[in-house]
Amino acid sequence: MELVVYGINHNTAPVGIRETIAFNADTLPKALDSLKSELGIVEAVIVSTCNRTELYCHIDGEDSS
């Protein structure tokens, strides 16, 4: 099992960038479905708060190269 994490927060990106990547309750389900439909992604979680956005993905190592 391979776990990949991507994220930004108040230390790594200014508020203007964080606002464009944040997910609210209306956009989160579609974004999660879109992420999970990508080749090689077995499971995924999106964490989005006012100060950070993180994507946690369990990937199939055979399809990720």
C-alpha positions, 0 to 999 in steps of 0.5 A: 500500500502506498499513501500519498499526501498533498497539502497546503497550509498557512505556512506554505501558501498565501491566503489568496492561493488557499482560497482557490483550493479550499472546498466547501460543503457544496463542492467537496463531494464532487471533488472527492468523486473526481479524485477517486475516479483517477487511475490508480487511486484506491481510496481518498480523503480531502481535509479542507479547513480555513487554513489548510487543504490536504489530499490523502490518497491510497494509491495502487503502486502498479498504476501510479508509475 
